[in-house]
Amino acid sequence: MKSSARALDAQNESMGLKERWWRVFDVRIGALPLPVYAVLIAVLAAMSAHGKLASDLPTGIALVTVGGFTCAELAKRIPWIRHIGATSIFAAFIPSMLVYYQLMPAPVTKAVTTFTKQSNFLYLFIAAIIVGSVLSMDRQTLVKGFVRIFIPVASGSVAAAVVGSAVGTALGLDLKHALFMVVVPIMAGGVGEGALPLSAGYAQILGVEQGPLFAQVLSAVMLGNIAAICCAGALNYLGTRRPHLTGNGRLTVAHGDDDVTGAKAASFEFDVSSVAAAGATAIALYLLGVLSHQYFDWPAPVVMLVLVVAAQFFQLVSPRVRGGARFMYGFFSTAVTYPLMFAISVAMTPWGEIVTAFHWVNIVTAVSTVLTLTLTGFFVARRMGMYPVEAAIVNATHSGLGGTGDVAILTAANRMELMPFAQIATRIGGAITVMIALAAFAWLR
C-alpha cells in the first residue's frame, strides 16, 4: 500500500510539473510562446555574434517576428498611450530610430533589410488582407460601403485642405507652402504613389532638382502618418467607451444578418485545402494587378481590389474558399502585422526625415489637417448610414503612408477588416489628390 501511495504521489508530482510547464508555454509574447521566444532570441544573438546571420526566409521570419512582437509587447505595458495606438507607433518607428542611431546590431539591420526588400512580403500581406476581408463580407454590405465611403473622404479632404492651410498660414507659413508642401502631401497616398510623383511634378513645374522638394514632402507624409495612427488609436478607445458609435469593424449600419464578416456561419465551412485555395486566389489576383501595371501603368493594389470586389459581387468564389479566405485574413492580421511593421521600419522608414519634420509649426499644421479629415468623416458618417468610428478611421487612412500606413493605422484601430475601404481612401483618394494638386500648382506658380 505504501509503495502504491508513493507511486501515486510521484505521478501527481509529475503531472503537476508538466501542467506548470504547459502554463509557461502558453504565456505569449505576441503570437510566440514564451520558451520559443527565449530560444529565438538566444539563437539569433549567437548567429549575429558569429557573423552568420543569414537573410534567408526562415531567419528573416524569425528576426522580424521577434522584433515586431517585442515592440508591441513593450508598448502594451505603457499606461495611457497604449490606448492611442502605442503598439503600432513602437513597431513602426522605434526600429527606425534604433537603426538611425546605430543601436541595432549591423548584422540584424542588414539581414532584415535584405529579407524585406527581396521577399516584398508587404504586398503578400496586403493581398491576403484585402482578398480575405472582401471575400468575408456580405455582398450588400460591400456594395453599400464602397459607394458611401467616397462622400466622407471627399468632404474630409476639402475641409482638411482649408483648415490645414489656414492653420499653417496663421502660424507663419506661406499659404502656397502650407498647402502644397504640408497639407497636400499628407493626403497624397504615401511615398511611391504620393510623395514621389508630387515632388517630381513640383520639380518639373519649377525647373529645379527633385531631391530637396522630396525631403520636404516626405517629412509632411511622415508627420501625417503619425498623427493618423494616434487618431486611430483614440477612435478605437472611443469605440470601447461608446459602443453605439462603432460597428466593431463593420462600416455601414446594417440590420439582421448583414455583417462585415459574412452572412451565415454555415457558409464558411472550410478545410486546409480551402485555405490554400484562398491563398492561391489572393496571389493570382495580385499578379493580375502587377500585369496591368506592366502593360497599362495602373496601380496593382487598386486593380486587385477592383477584381476581388467584382468576384465577390458576382459570387464567383465558392463558399468553401471564402471560408478559407476568412481564416487566411485572421492569420495574417494576427500573426503577420507587427513583424511586417518592424521589417518596414528597419528597411524603409528614414528616421532622419522624421526628425527633420519635427518643427512645431509643421506638427501643428499636420495634426490640424489629420484631425479635420478624421472628424469630418466622423460627423458625416451618420448621414451616410455608416458608423462614425469606422468612417473616421477610413478617413484617417487617407492621411497615411500608403500601404504601410494603412497597416499601421488599422492596427492601431484594431480594425484590419477595413483594409479594402482604406485602400480606396489611400490609393484612389491619393491619386485624385495628386492630380488636382499638380494642376493647381502649375496654375498658381
C-alpha positions as CSV (number, residue, x, y, z in Angstrom):
1,M,0.0,0.0,0.0
2,K,2.8,2.4,0.9
3,S,4.6,1.7,-2.4
4,S,1.4,2.4,-4.3
5,A,0.9,5.7,-2.4
6,R,4.4,6.7,-3.2
7,A,3.9,5.9,-6.9
8,L,0.7,7.9,-6.9
9,D,2.4,10.9,-5.3
10,A,5.2,10.7,-7.8
11,Q,2.7,10.5,-10.7
12,N,0.8,13.5,-9.3
13,E,4.1,15.5,-8.9
14,S,5.0,14.6,-12.5
15,M,1.6,15.8,-13.7
16,G,1.9,18.9,-11.7
17,L,5.3,19.7,-13.2
18,K,4.0,19.0,-16.7
19,E,1.0,21.3,-16.3
20,R,3.1,24.1,-14.8
21,W,5.4,23.8,-17.9
22,W,2.4,23.9,-20.2
23,R,1.2,27.1,-18.4
24,V,4.6,28.7,-19.0
25,F,4.5,27.6,-22.7
26,D,1.1,29.2,-23.1
27,V,2.4,32.6,-22.0
28,R,2.7,34.6,-25.2
29,I,4.8,37.4,-26.5
30,G,2.6,38.4,-29.4
31,A,1.9,35.0,-31.1
32,L,5.1,33.4,-29.8
33,P,5.1,31.1,-26.8
34,L,7.5,32.4,-24.1
35,P,10.0,29.5,-24.3
36,V,10.1,29.7,-28.1
37,Y,10.6,33.5,-27.9
38,A,13.6,33.0,-25.5
39,V,15.1,30.3,-27.7
40,L,14.8,32.5,-30.8
41,I,16.5,35.5,-29.1
42,A,19.4,33.3,-27.9
43,V,19.9,31.7,-31.3
44,L,19.6,34.9,-33.3
45,A,22.0,36.6,-30.8
46,A,24.6,33.8,-31.2
47,M,24.3,33.9,-35.0
48,S,24.7,37.7,-35.0
49,A,27.8,37.5,-32.7
50,H,29.4,35.0,-35.0
51,G,28.6,36.9,-38.2
52,K,26.5,34.0,-39.5
53,L,23.1,35.8,-39.5
54,A,21.6,35.0,-42.9
55,S,18.8,36.9,-44.8
56,D,17.0,33.7,-46.0
57,L,13.3,33.1,-45.4
58,P,13.5,31.2,-42.0
59,T,16.0,33.6,-40.5
60,G,14.2,36.6,-41.8
61,I,10.9,35.4,-40.4
62,A,12.5,34.8,-37.0
63,L,14.1,38.2,-36.9
64,V,11.0,40.3,-37.9
65,T,8.7,38.1,-35.7
66,V,10.9,38.6,-32.6
67,G,11.4,42.3,-33.3
68,G,7.8,43.1,-34.1
69,F,6.2,41.3,-31.2
70,T,8.9,42.7,-28.8
71,C,8.0,46.3,-29.8
72,A,4.2,45.6,-29.5
73,E,4.7,43.9,-26.1
74,L,6.7,46.8,-24.7
75,A,4.0,49.3,-25.9
76,K,1.2,47.4,-24.3
77,R,2.8,47.9,-20.9
78,I,2.8,51.7,-21.1
79,P,-0.2,53.3,-19.4
80,W,-2.4,55.7,-21.2
81,I,-0.7,55.9,-24.5
82,R,-1.3,52.2,-25.2
83,H,-4.9,53.3,-25.8
84,I,-3.9,55.6,-28.7
85,G,-2.0,53.2,-30.9
86,A,1.3,52.9,-29.0
87,T,1.8,49.3,-30.3
88,S,1.7,50.5,-33.9
89,I,3.9,53.6,-33.2
90,F,6.5,51.4,-31.4
91,A,6.6,48.8,-34.2
92,A,6.5,51.4,-37.0
93,F,9.1,53.9,-35.7
94,I,11.3,52.6,-32.8
95,P,13.2,50.2,-35.0
96,S,13.9,53.0,-37.5
97,M,15.3,55.1,-34.6
98,L,17.5,52.3,-33.4
99,V,18.9,51.9,-36.9
100,Y,19.5,55.6,-37.3
101,Y,21.4,55.9,-34.0
102,Q,23.2,52.6,-34.7
103,L,21.8,51.0,-31.6
104,M,20.6,48.0,-33.6
105,P,23.4,45.4,-34.5
106,A,24.5,45.9,-38.0
107,P,24.1,42.2,-39.0
108,V,20.4,42.4,-37.8
109,T,19.8,45.6,-39.8
110,K,21.4,44.1,-42.9
111,A,19.6,40.8,-42.7
112,V,16.2,42.4,-42.1
113,T,16.6,44.9,-44.9
114,T,17.7,42.3,-47.4
115,F,14.9,40.0,-46.4
116,T,12.2,42.7,-46.6
117,K,13.3,44.1,-49.9
118,Q,13.9,40.7,-51.6
119,S,10.7,39.0,-50.3
120,N,8.5,42.0,-50.8
121,F,6.1,40.4,-48.4
122,L,4.3,43.8,-47.8
123,Y,2.3,43.1,-50.9
124,L,1.7,39.5,-49.9
125,F,0.2,40.8,-46.7
126,I,-1.9,43.4,-48.4
127,A,-3.2,40.8,-50.9
128,A,-4.1,38.4,-48.1
129,I,-5.8,41.1,-46.1
130,I,-7.8,42.6,-49.0
131,V,-8.9,39.3,-50.5
132,G,-9.6,37.8,-47.1
133,S,-11.7,40.7,-45.8
134,V,-13.6,41.3,-49.1
135,L,-14.5,37.6,-49.6
136,S,-15.6,37.5,-45.9
137,M,-18.1,40.4,-46.4
138,D,-21.7,40.2,-47.1
139,R,-22.4,41.4,-50.7
140,Q,-24.8,44.1,-49.8
141,T,-22.5,45.5,-47.0
142,L,-19.7,45.6,-49.5
143,V,-21.6,47.5,-52.2
144,K,-23.1,50.0,-49.7
145,G,-19.7,50.6,-48.1
146,F,-17.8,51.2,-51.4
147,V,-20.5,53.6,-52.7
148,R,-20.9,55.6,-49.5
149,I,-17.2,56.0,-48.5
150,F,-16.5,58.4,-51.3
151,I,-18.6,61.2,-49.7
152,P,-16.8,61.2,-46.3
153,V,-13.4,61.0,-47.9
154,A,-14.1,63.8,-50.4
155,S,-15.7,66.1,-47.9
156,G,-13.0,65.4,-45.4
157,S,-10.3,66.2,-48.0
158,V,-11.8,69.6,-48.8
159,A,-12.3,70.5,-45.2
160,A,-8.7,69.4,-44.3
161,A,-7.2,71.4,-47.1
162,V,-9.0,74.5,-46.0
163,V,-8.3,74.1,-42.2
164,G,-4.7,72.9,-42.6
165,S,-3.8,75.7,-45.0
166,A,-5.4,78.3,-42.7
167,V,-3.6,77.0,-39.6
168,G,-0.3,76.9,-41.4
169,T,-0.7,80.4,-42.7
170,A,-1.7,81.7,-39.2
171,L,1.4,80.2,-37.8
172,G,3.6,82.0,-40.3
173,L,3.9,79.7,-43.2
174,D,3.3,81.0,-46.7
175,L,-0.1,79.9,-48.0
176,K,1.3,78.1,-51.0
177,H,3.9,76.3,-48.9
178,A,1.4,75.3,-46.3
179,L,-1.0,73.9,-48.9
180,F,1.4,72.2,-51.3
181,M,4.3,71.2,-49.1
182,V,2.4,70.1,-45.9
183,V,-1.3,69.6,-46.4
184,V,-1.4,68.0,-49.9
185,P,1.4,65.5,-49.2
186,I,-0.4,64.2,-46.2
187,M,-3.4,63.2,-48.3
188,A,-1.4,62.1,-51.4
189,G,-1.3,58.4,-50.7
190,G,2.1,57.7,-49.3
191,V,5.6,57.7,-50.8
192,G,5.5,55.8,-54.0
193,E,2.1,56.9,-55.1
194,G,2.2,60.3,-53.4
195,A,5.4,62.0,-52.3
196,L,7.5,60.8,-55.3
197,P,5.1,61.9,-58.1
198,L,4.2,65.1,-56.2
199,S,7.9,66.2,-55.8
200,A,8.7,65.2,-59.4
201,G,5.8,67.3,-60.6
202,Y,6.7,70.2,-58.5
203,A,10.4,70.0,-59.6
204,Q,9.3,69.8,-63.3
205,I,7.0,72.8,-63.0
206,L,9.6,74.9,-61.1
207,G,12.6,73.7,-63.1
208,V,14.6,72.6,-60.1
209,E,16.1,69.4,-58.6
210,Q,13.6,67.0,-57.1
211,G,15.7,65.9,-54.1
212,P,15.1,68.9,-51.7
213,L,11.4,69.0,-52.6
214,F,11.1,65.3,-52.0
215,A,12.6,65.7,-48.5
216,Q,10.1,68.4,-47.6
217,V,7.2,66.4,-48.9
218,L,8.3,63.2,-47.2
219,S,8.6,65.0,-43.9
220,A,4.9,66.0,-44.1
221,V,3.9,62.5,-45.1
222,M,5.6,61.1,-42.0
223,L,4.0,63.6,-39.7
224,G,0.6,62.9,-41.1
225,N,1.1,59.2,-40.7
226,I,2.0,59.5,-37.0
227,A,-1.0,61.8,-36.4
228,A,-3.3,59.3,-38.1
229,I,-2.0,56.4,-36.0
230,C,-2.7,58.4,-32.9
231,C,-6.2,59.3,-34.1
232,A,-7.0,55.7,-35.0
233,G,-5.9,54.5,-31.5
234,A,-8.1,57.2,-29.9
235,L,-11.1,56.2,-32.1
236,N,-10.6,52.6,-31.0
237,Y,-10.7,53.6,-27.4
238,L,-13.7,55.8,-28.0
239,G,-15.5,52.8,-29.6
240,T,-14.9,50.7,-26.4
241,R,-16.3,53.5,-24.2
242,R,-19.2,54.4,-26.6
243,P,-20.3,51.2,-28.3
244,H,-23.2,52.8,-30.1
245,L,-20.7,54.8,-32.2
246,T,-19.0,51.8,-33.7
247,G,-19.8,48.7,-35.7
248,N,-16.6,47.0,-34.4
249,G,-15.2,46.7,-37.9
250,R,-18.5,47.0,-39.8
251,L,-18.6,50.2,-41.8
252,T,-22.3,50.5,-42.7
253,V,-25.2,50.5,-40.3
254,A,-26.9,47.2,-41.0
255,H,-29.8,45.1,-39.8
256,G,-30.4,41.4,-39.3
257,D,-27.7,39.1,-40.7
258,D,-25.9,41.9,-42.6
259,D,-22.4,41.7,-41.2
260,V,-18.9,42.5,-42.4
261,T,-17.6,39.1,-41.6
262,G,-20.1,37.3,-43.7
263,A,-23.7,36.1,-43.9
264,K,-24.1,32.8,-42.1
265,A,-21.5,30.7,-40.3
266,A,-22.5,27.7,-42.3
267,S,-21.4,29.4,-45.5
268,F,-17.8,29.4,-44.2
269,E,-17.1,25.7,-43.7
270,F,-13.6,25.0,-44.9
271,D,-10.6,22.8,-44.6
272,V,-6.8,23.2,-45.1
273,S,-7.1,22.8,-48.9
274,S,-9.6,25.7,-48.8
275,V,-7.1,27.9,-47.1
276,A,-4.5,27.0,-49.7
277,A,-7.0,27.8,-52.4
278,A,-7.8,31.2,-50.9
279,G,-4.0,31.9,-50.8
280,A,-3.7,31.0,-54.4
281,T,-6.7,33.2,-55.3
282,A,-5.1,36.2,-53.5
283,I,-1.8,35.7,-55.3
284,A,-3.4,35.3,-58.7
285,L,-5.4,38.5,-58.2
286,Y,-2.3,40.4,-57.1
287,L,-0.3,39.1,-60.1
288,L,-3.1,40.2,-62.4
289,G,-2.7,43.7,-60.8
290,V,1.0,43.6,-61.4
291,L,0.5,42.6,-65.0
292,S,-1.9,45.5,-65.5
293,H,0.7,47.8,-64.0
294,Q,3.3,46.5,-66.5
295,Y,1.0,47.0,-69.5
296,F,-1.1,50.0,-68.6
297,D,0.7,51.5,-65.6
298,W,-2.4,51.0,-63.4
299,P,-1.6,50.6,-59.7
300,A,-1.5,46.9,-58.9
301,P,-3.3,47.1,-55.5
302,V,-6.2,49.1,-56.9
303,V,-6.6,46.6,-59.8
304,M,-6.5,43.7,-57.3
305,L,-9.1,45.5,-55.2
306,V,-11.5,46.0,-58.1
307,L,-11.1,42.4,-59.2
308,V,-11.8,40.9,-55.8
309,V,-14.8,43.2,-55.3
310,A,-16.2,42.0,-58.7
311,A,-15.6,38.4,-57.8
312,Q,-17.5,38.8,-54.5
313,F,-20.3,40.8,-56.1
314,F,-20.9,38.2,-58.9
315,Q,-20.3,35.3,-56.4
316,L,-17.5,33.8,-58.5
317,V,-15.8,32.3,-55.4
318,S,-17.3,29.3,-53.7
319,P,-18.4,29.5,-50.0
320,R,-15.7,26.9,-49.0
321,V,-12.9,29.0,-50.5
322,R,-14.5,32.1,-48.9
323,G,-14.2,30.3,-45.6
324,G,-10.5,29.7,-46.3
325,A,-10.1,33.4,-47.2
326,R,-11.6,34.3,-43.8
327,F,-9.1,32.1,-42.0
328,M,-6.3,33.5,-44.1
329,Y,-7.3,37.0,-43.2
330,G,-7.4,36.1,-39.5
331,F,-3.9,34.6,-39.6
332,F,-2.3,37.5,-41.4
333,S,-3.9,40.1,-39.2
334,T,-3.0,38.3,-36.0
335,A,0.4,36.8,-36.8
336,V,2.0,39.0,-39.5
337,T,1.0,42.6,-38.8
338,Y,3.7,43.6,-36.2
339,P,6.5,41.6,-37.8
340,L,5.7,43.4,-41.1
341,M,5.7,46.8,-39.4
342,F,9.1,46.0,-37.8
343,A,10.5,45.0,-41.1
344,I,9.3,48.1,-42.9
345,S,10.6,50.3,-40.1
346,V,14.1,48.9,-40.3
347,A,14.3,48.7,-44.1
348,M,12.2,51.6,-45.4
349,T,11.4,54.2,-42.8
350,P,14.0,57.1,-42.7
351,W,14.2,58.3,-39.1
352,G,16.3,61.3,-40.2
353,E,13.4,62.6,-42.3
354,I,11.0,62.2,-39.4
355,V,13.3,64.2,-37.1
356,T,13.6,66.9,-39.7
357,A,9.9,67.3,-39.8
358,F,9.6,67.8,-36.0
359,H,9.2,71.6,-36.2
360,W,6.3,72.7,-34.1
361,V,4.7,74.7,-36.9
362,N,4.8,71.7,-39.2
363,I,3.5,69.5,-36.4
364,V,0.5,71.7,-35.6
365,T,-0.3,72.1,-39.3
366,A,-0.2,68.4,-39.9
367,V,-2.2,67.5,-36.8
368,S,-4.9,70.0,-37.6
369,T,-5.1,68.6,-41.2
370,V,-5.4,65.0,-40.0
371,L,-7.9,65.9,-37.2
372,T,-10.1,67.8,-39.6
373,L,-10.0,64.9,-42.1
374,T,-10.9,62.4,-39.4
375,L,-13.6,64.5,-37.6
376,T,-15.3,65.2,-40.9
377,G,-15.6,61.5,-41.6
378,F,-16.9,61.0,-38.0
379,F,-19.7,63.6,-38.3
380,V,-20.7,62.9,-42.0
381,A,-21.0,59.2,-41.3
382,R,-24.4,59.3,-39.7
383,R,-26.0,61.0,-42.7
384,M,-24.5,58.3,-44.9
385,G,-25.7,55.4,-42.9
386,M,-22.3,54.5,-41.6
387,Y,-20.8,54.1,-38.1
388,P,-18.9,57.2,-37.1
389,V,-15.8,55.5,-35.6
390,E,-15.3,53.3,-38.7
391,A,-15.9,56.1,-41.2
392,A,-13.4,58.3,-39.3
393,I,-10.8,55.6,-39.3
394,V,-11.1,55.1,-43.1
395,N,-10.8,58.9,-43.5
396,A,-7.6,58.8,-41.3
397,T,-6.1,56.2,-43.6
398,H,-6.3,58.9,-46.4
399,S,-3.5,60.7,-44.5
400,G,-1.4,57.6,-44.1
401,L,1.9,56.4,-45.5
402,G,0.4,54.3,-48.4
403,G,0.0,50.6,-47.8
404,T,2.4,50.6,-44.8
405,G,0.4,53.5,-43.3
406,D,-2.9,51.6,-43.8
407,V,-1.4,48.6,-41.9
408,A,-0.2,50.8,-39.0
409,I,-3.4,52.9,-38.8
410,L,-5.8,49.9,-38.9
411,T,-3.6,48.0,-36.4
412,A,-3.8,50.9,-34.0
413,A,-7.6,51.0,-34.6
414,N,-7.8,47.2,-34.2
415,R,-9.9,47.1,-37.4
416,M,-7.9,45.4,-40.1
417,E,-11.1,44.3,-41.8
418,L,-11.5,47.9,-43.1
419,M,-8.5,47.4,-45.4
420,P,-10.5,47.4,-48.6
421,F,-12.0,50.8,-47.8
422,A,-8.7,52.1,-46.6
423,Q,-7.2,51.2,-50.0
424,I,-9.9,53.2,-51.7
425,A,-9.1,56.2,-49.5
426,T,-5.4,55.8,-49.8
427,R,-4.9,54.8,-53.4
428,I,-7.8,56.3,-55.3
429,G,-8.2,59.3,-53.0
430,G,-4.4,59.9,-53.1
431,A,-4.3,59.7,-56.9
432,I,-7.1,62.2,-57.2
433,T,-5.3,64.5,-54.7
434,V,-2.0,64.4,-56.6
435,M,-3.7,65.2,-60.0
436,I,-5.6,68.1,-58.6
437,A,-2.6,69.4,-56.6
438,L,-0.3,69.4,-59.6
439,A,-2.8,71.1,-61.8
440,A,-3.4,73.8,-59.2
441,F,0.4,74.2,-58.5
442,A,1.1,74.7,-62.2
443,W,-1.7,77.3,-62.5
444,L,-0.6,79.2,-59.3
445,R,3.2,79.2,-59.9
